Amino acid sequence: PVFIRKSQFRLPTKPETPIIMVGPGTGLAPFRGFIQERQYLRDEGKTVGDSILYFGCRKRSEDYIYES
């Protein structure tokens, strides 16, 4: 069976509204789409608020994968 439900996970209606995105090991795909949408609006000459993305891994041992 497939279950479909309406999502409330979307960008603010006003692009000038700043957003903070938090992805604690849940995946970055939706946030990447939000960032791309806001960049498109900027490229179209619209005023867009700041976008901040925090992300990490669920396992501490895998978190700092780019750390040397």
Backbone hydrogen bonds in HBPLUS format (Angstrom, degrees):
<---DONOR---> <-ACCEPTOR-->    atom                        ^
c    i                          cat <-CA-CA->   ^        H-A-AA   ^      H-
h    n   atom  resd res      DA  || num        DHA   H-A  angle D-A-AA Bond
n    s   type  num  typ     dist DA aas  dist angle  dist       angle   num
A0017-THR N   A0014-LYS O   3.09 MM   3  5.74 164.4  2.12 120.7 125.5     1
A0049-GLY N   A0015-PRO O   2.85 MM  34  6.25 166.3  1.87 140.1 138.3     2
A0019-ILE N   A0050-ASP O   2.90 MM  31  6.38 158.5  1.95 157.7 163.6     3
A0052-ILE N   A0019-ILE O   2.99 MM  33  6.35 157.8  2.04 150.1 157.3     4
A0021-MET N   A0052-ILE O   2.70 MM  31  6.04 167.0  1.72 164.5 169.3     5
A0054-TYR N   A0021-MET O   2.82 MM  33  6.15 164.4  1.85 160.4 164.7     6
A0023-GLY N   A0054-TYR O   2.81 MM  31  6.16 164.2  1.83 156.3 161.7     7
A0025-GLY N   A0023-GLY O   2.88 MM   2  5.72 135.2  2.08 107.8  94.3     8
A0056-GLY N   A0023-GLY O   3.25 MM  33  6.71 143.9  2.39 151.3 145.2     9
A0025-GLY N   A0056-GLY O   2.90 MM  31  5.32 103.5  2.49 135.4 131.0    10
A0032-ARG N   A0028-LEU O   2.80 MM   4  5.94 152.7  1.87 161.7 171.0    11
A0033-GLY N   A0029-ALA O   3.10 MM   4  6.37 155.1  2.16 151.0 156.5    12
A0034-PHE N   A0030-PRO O   3.05 MM   4  6.41 149.4  2.15 142.9 151.3    13
A0035-ILE N   A0031-PHE O   2.92 MM   4  6.22 161.0  1.96 152.4 156.6    14
A0036-GLN N   A0032-ARG O   2.92 MM   4  6.16 159.4  1.96 149.5 155.2    15
A0037-GLU N   A0033-GLY O   2.94 MM   4  6.10 157.3  1.99 146.9 152.9    16
A0038-ARG N   A0034-PHE O   3.01 MM   4  6.28 159.1  2.06 149.9 155.1    17
A0039-GLN N   A0035-ILE O   2.94 MM   4  6.17 149.3  2.04 145.6 154.5    18
A0040-TYR N   A0036-GLN O   2.94 MM   4  6.16 155.5  2.00 148.5 154.8    19
A0041-LEU N   A0037-GLU O   3.08 MM   4  6.40 155.8  2.14 145.6 151.7    20
A0042-ARG N   A0038-ARG O   3.01 MM   4  6.28 152.7  2.08 142.3 149.7    21
A0043-ASP N   A0039-GLN O   2.87 MM   4  6.15 160.5  1.91 153.0 158.1    22
A0044-GLU N   A0040-TYR O   3.00 MM   4  6.28 133.5  2.22 140.7 153.5    23
A0044-GLU N   A0041-LEU O   3.15 MM   3  5.00 129.4  2.42  91.0 104.7    24
A0046-LYS N   A0041-LEU O   3.02 MM   5  5.48 158.3  2.07 157.4 150.8    25
A0045-GLY N   A0042-ARG O   2.85 MM   3  5.12 158.5  1.89 112.2 117.4    26
A0062-GLU N   A0059-LYS O   2.97 MM   3  5.45 153.2  2.04 114.4 122.6    27
A0063-ASP N   A0060-ARG O   3.25 MM   3  5.10 157.9  2.30 100.9 107.6    28
A0067-GLU N   A0064-TYR O   3.10 MM   3  5.30 162.5  2.13 110.4 115.5    29
